[in-house]
């Protein structure tokens, strides 16, 4: 499927980001045999909030190679202290968020990019899971969703926690399966309270996670010869 956006970056940046995406796609395919299921649910909508579960430090890379077009990310401001890492994060459209302050600057930049028709990845749990299961969603994303009128794109994956749990210093090879859910458009949640929006989104992400867990358990029992993005028609 083609969801190419109108270019807003210099050609050199577009080419650089494309190279990085394909490099990590190749790396994750080799090391984690990543599979993306139900990619047909990914809409052509512009200005989406891509809402995912959070299992490990690998998560932004997993989502970045699974989405059909380039996306923006949110990152802790502390990650930008290293000049090299800060350059890499900014080059790949990461928005710094100051968790120790109000984070208003990061939220304004997130809104600006959403209103320009770009998509932003968020982890509404607010932190990585300690056991691989989905945590209750925090309500902070609701204000951004309302103001931007963004489509909420739920997805979830399993296998990242097993390969890189919170108490592990380095990741290990394994299997990762990602499942995309049906998008939640503004018309579906505009009249709901924040708690109801979070409940709706949590249900979608939880369903995706349950399916991803089934795929992961099955893949650990037998080798799969399928290629990336093989589940378009199911």
C-alpha positions in Angstrom: 0.0 0.0 0.0 1.2 3.5 -0.7 0.8 6.3 1.9 3.5 8.6 0.8 3.3 12.0 2.3 4.2 15.3 0.7 7.9 15.9 1.3 8.6 18.5 4.0 12.3 17.6 4.5 15.4 18.2 2.3 16.1 15.4 -0.1 19.3 14.4 1.7 17.2 14.0 5.0 14.6 11.9 3.2 17.2 9.7 1.7 19.0 9.3 5.0 15.8 8.4 6.9 14.9 5.9 4.2 18.3 4.3 4.5 18.0 4.1 8.3 14.5 2.6 8.1 15.7 -0.1 5.6 18.8 -0.8 7.6 16.8 -1.5 10.8 14.2 -3.4 8.8 16.9 -5.7 7.6 18.5 -5.9 11.0 15.2 -6.7 12.9 14.2 -9.2 10.3 17.4 -11.1 10.7 17.7 -10.9 14.5 14.1 -11.0 15.6 12.2 -12.4 12.6 9.7 -9.6 13.0 6.3 -10.2 11.4 3.6 -7.5 10.9 0.0 -8.7 10.9 -3.1 -6.9 9.7 -1.2 -4.1 8.1 -4.4 -3.6 6.0 -5.8 -1.8 9.0 -3.3 1.0 8.6 -5.2 3.9 7.1 -4.3 6.7 4.7 -5.3 9.3 7.3 -2.9 12.1 7.9 -2.0 13.4 11.4 -2.4 10.1 13.3 -1.4 9.3 16.9 0.1 5.8 16.7 -0.6 4.3 20.1 1.3 1.2 21.1 2.1 -0.9 24.1 5.6 -0.5 25.6 7.8 -3.5 26.2 11.4 -2.4 25.7 13.9 0.0 24.3 13.5 -1.7 20.9 9.9 -0.5 20.6 10.5 2.7 18.5 12.6 0.8 16.0 9.9 -1.9 15.8 7.2 0.6 15.1 9.4 2.6 12.7 10.0 -0.3 10.4 6.4 -1.6 10.7 4.6 1.6 9.6 4.4 2.1 5.9 5.7 5.7 6.1 8.0 7.8 8.2 6.8 8.7 11.7 7.7 11.1 14.5 8.6 10.0 18.0 8.5 11.3 21.6 11.7 11.0 23.6 12.8 11.9 27.1 14.8 15.2 27.1 17.6 13.5 29.0 18.3 11.4 25.9 19.4 14.5 24.1 22.3 15.2 26.5 24.6 13.1 24.3 25.5 15.2 21.2 25.7 12.1 18.9 22.5 10.6 20.2 20.7 14.0 20.1 21.7 14.4 16.4 20.4 10.9 15.6 17.1 11.5 17.4 16.5 14.9 15.8 17.5 13.5 12.4 14.8 10.9 12.9 12.1 13.4 13.9 12.1 12.7 17.7 10.4 15.4 19.8 12.0 16.0 23.3 9.7 15.7 26.3 10.7 17.1 29.7 9.1 14.7 32.1 10.3 16.6 35.1 8.6 19.8 34.0 5.2 20.3 32.4 6.3 19.1 29.0 4.2 21.8 27.3 6.9 22.6 24.8 6.9 19.0 23.6 3.1 18.8 23.5 3.0 22.0 21.4 5.5 20.6 18.9 3.5 17.3 18.8 0.3 19.3 18.0 2.1 21.2 15.3 3.3 18.1 13.6 -0.1 16.4 13.8 -1.8 19.5 12.3 0.7 19.4 9.5 -0.5 15.9 8.6 2.4 13.9 10.2 2.0 10.9 12.5 3.4 10.7 16.0 4.2 7.5 17.9 3.1 7.5 21.6 3.2 5.0 24.4 0.2 5.8 26.4 1.1 3.5 29.3 3.8 6.0 30.1 6.5 3.5 30.9 7.8 0.1 30.0 5.9 -3.0 31.3 7.5 -5.0 34.0 5.9 -8.3 33.0 5.0 -8.0 29.3 1.4 -7.3 29.9 -0.4 -4.0 29.1 -0.5 -1.4 31.9 -3.4 1.0 32.4 -3.3 3.9 30.0 -2.5 7.4 31.2 -4.9 10.2 30.2 -2.3 12.7 28.9 -2.8 11.7 25.2 -6.5 12.7 25.3 -5.9 16.4 25.3 -3.6 16.2 22.3 -6.0 13.9 20.5 -8.9 16.3 21.0 -7.0 19.4 20.0 -5.5 17.8 16.9 -8.6 15.8 16.0 -6.2 13.0 15.2 -7.0 9.4 14.3 -5.8 7.0 17.0 -4.0 4.1 15.4 -3.8 1.2 18.0 -1.2 -1.5 17.6 0.7 -3.9 19.9 3.6 -6.4 19.7 5.0 -9.2 21.7 8.5 -10.7 21.8 10.3 -7.4 22.6 9.8 -8.0 26.3 11.2 -11.5 26.1 14.2 -10.3 24.1 14.9 -7.1 26.1 13.1 -7.0 29.5 13.6 -4.0 31.9 16.2 -5.8 34.0 18.3 -6.8 31.1 21.4 -4.7 30.0 21.5 -6.1 26.4 18.9 -7.5 24.0 19.0 -11.1 22.8 17.8 -12.6 19.5 14.2 -13.8 19.5 10.9 -13.4 17.7 8.7 -10.4 17.5 5.1 -10.2 16.2 3.2 -6.9 15.7 -0.6 -6.7 15.2 -2.3 -3.5 13.9 -5.8 -2.7 15.1 -8.7 -0.8 13.5 -8.2 3.0 13.7 -10.3 5.1 16.0 -11.3 8.3 14.2 -12.1 11.6 15.9 -15.8 11.2 15.2 -15.8 8.0 17.3 -14.4 9.7 20.5 -15.1 13.4 20.2 -18.1 13.2 22.6 -16.4 10.8 25.1 -14.9 11.6 28.4 -11.1 11.1 28.8 -11.6 8.0 30.8 -13.9 6.6 28.1 -11.4 7.4 25.3 -8.6 5.6 27.3 -10.9 2.6 27.9 -11.7 2.4 24.2 -8.1 2.6 23.2 -7.0 0.2 25.9 -9.4 -2.4 24.7 -8.1 -2.1 21.1 -4.5 -2.3 22.2 -5.2 -5.2 24.5 -6.9 -7.2 21.7 -3.9 -6.5 19.4 -1.5 -7.7 22.2 -3.5 -10.9 22.8 -3.2 -11.7 19.1 0.5 -10.8 19.0 1.1 -13.1 22.0 -0.7 -16.0 20.2 1.5 -15.5 17.1 4.6 -15.3 19.3 3.9 -18.5 21.2 3.1 -20.2 17.9 6.4 -19.0 16.3 8.4 -20.2 19.3 7.0 -23.6 18.7 7.9 -23.8 15.0 10.0 -21.9 12.5 8.2 -19.7 10.1 9.2 -19.1 6.5 6.9 -16.2 5.9 8.3 -12.8 4.9 7.7 -9.4 6.5 4.2 -8.0 5.8 2.7 -11.4 4.8 -0.6 -10.9 6.7 -2.1 -8.3 4.4 -5.1 -10.3 3.4 -6.1 -12.1 6.6 
